[in-house]
Amino acid sequence: MADMDRSKKLKRLVSVQRHMEKIIENDLAIIVRQRDEVAAAMDLTASVMTSLDPIHRGLSRHYLGRFSRLSAEERQLAASRKAQETRLARERSKGDRLEERRKEAAEQEQRAREDEAVYNLLEMTITLKDASFQQG
């Protein structure tokens, strides 16, 4: 009977695993969006730094510091993205393995039910033959 519930338990585990994958995908999407925003800010800062406008020349040291901070943030986001992609791949493969085990367990449970049905049929046949021999 405990084996009969194995596929159900594995199904729940697969469901949890797929949910974890979705969470990681969402985190990855946030990181990509943040990286795009940082890249846009870097482009804007670079264009202001190279501007010939006298107002921007006086603030060049500020722009250089901002560009440096944005570069560091971009590197950090790139590392985070790589880590999340690796984690996502690992979680997906784990989910795929669980799904495979769930299918195998379901097949085993189906075979056990079919075997039990055959045994019941044989038992009924033998019981009916014994009953007919005793009557006749």
C-alpha positions in Angstrom: 0.0 0.0 0.0 2.9 2.4 0.7 4.2 1.8 -2.8 0.8 2.8 -4.2 1.3 6.3 -2.7 4.8 6.7 -4.0 3.8 8.2 -7.4 1.5 10.7 -5.5 4.3 11.7 -3.3 6.6 12.1 -6.2 4.0 14.1 -8.0 3.9 16.5 -5.2 7.7 16.7 -5.1 7.7 17.4 -8.9 5.1 20.1 -8.3 7.3 21.8 -5.6 10.4 21.4 -7.8 8.7 23.1 -10.8 7.5 25.9 -8.5 11.1 26.4 -7.3 12.1 26.6 -11.0 9.5 29.3 -11.6 10.9 31.3 -8.6 14.4 31.1 -9.9 13.2 32.1 -13.4 11.5 35.1 -11.9 14.7 36.0 -10.0 16.6 35.7 -13.2 14.2 37.9 -15.0 14.6 40.6 -12.3 18.4 40.4 -12.6 18.2 40.7 -16.4 15.9 43.7 -16.1 18.2 45.3 -13.5 21.2 44.7 -15.8 19.4 46.4 -18.7 18.6 49.4 -16.5 22.3 49.6 -15.3 23.5 49.3 -19.0 21.1 52.2 -19.9 22.4 54.3 -17.0 26.0 53.5 -18.0 25.3 54.6 -21.6 23.7 57.8 -20.4 26.5 58.5 -18.0 29.1 57.8 -20.7 27.3 60.1 -23.2 27.2 62.9 -20.5 30.9 62.4 -19.7 31.8 63.0 -23.3 29.5 65.9 -23.7 31.1 69.3 -24.6 28.5 71.2 -22.6 30.4 73.3 -19.9 27.9 72.2 -17.2 28.9 68.6 -17.6 32.6 69.3 -17.6 32.5 70.6 -14.1 30.8 67.4 -12.9 33.1 65.0 -14.7 34.5 63.7 -11.5 31.0 62.9 -10.2 30.2 61.2 -13.5 33.4 59.2 -13.4 32.5 57.9 -9.9 28.9 57.1 -11.0 30.2 55.2 -14.0 32.6 53.3 -11.8 29.8 52.3 -9.4 27.5 51.3 -12.3 30.3 49.2 -13.7 30.8 47.4 -10.4 27.0 46.9 -10.2 26.9 45.5 -13.7 29.7 43.0 -12.9 27.9 41.9 -9.8 24.6 41.5 -11.7 26.5 39.5 -14.4 27.9 37.1 -11.7 24.4 36.8 -10.1 22.9 36.0 -13.5 25.4 33.3 -14.1 24.8 31.8 -10.6 21.0 31.9 -11.2 21.3 30.3 -14.6 23.5 27.5 -13.1 21.0 27.0 -10.2 18.1 27.0 -12.7 19.8 24.3 -14.8 20.5 22.2 -11.7 16.9 22.5 -10.4 15.5 21.7 -13.8 17.5 18.5 -14.0 16.5 17.6 -10.5 12.8 18.1 -11.5 13.2 16.1 -14.6 14.7 13.2 -12.6 11.8 13.4 -10.1 9.3 13.4 -13.0 11.0 10.3 -14.5 10.9 8.5 -11.1 7.2 9.5 -10.8 6.4 8.0 -14.1 8.2 4.8 -13.2 6.4 4.6 -9.9 3.1 5.1 -11.6 3.9 2.3 -14.1 4.8 0.0 -11.2 1.6 0.8 -9.4 -0.4 0.1 -12.5 1.4 -3.2 -13.0 0.7 -4.1 -9.4 -3.0 -3.3 -9.8 -3.2 -5.4 -13.0 -1.4 -8.3 -11.2 -3.8 -8.0 -8.3 -6.8 -8.1 -10.7 -5.4 -11.2 -12.4 -4.8 -12.9 -9.0 -8.4 -12.0 -7.9 -9.7 -13.4 -11.2 -7.8 -16.6 -10.7 -8.9 -16.9 -7.1 -12.5 -16.4 -8.2 -12.2 -19.0 -10.9 -10.6 -21.6 -8.5 -13.3 -20.8 -5.9 -16.1 -21.3 -8.5 -14.5 -24.6 -9.7 -14.2 -25.9 -6.1 -17.8 -24.9 -5.5 -19.0 -26.7 -8.6 -17.1 -29.9 -7.7 -18.6 -29.9 -4.3 -22.1 -29.5 -5.7 -21.7 -32.1 -8.4 
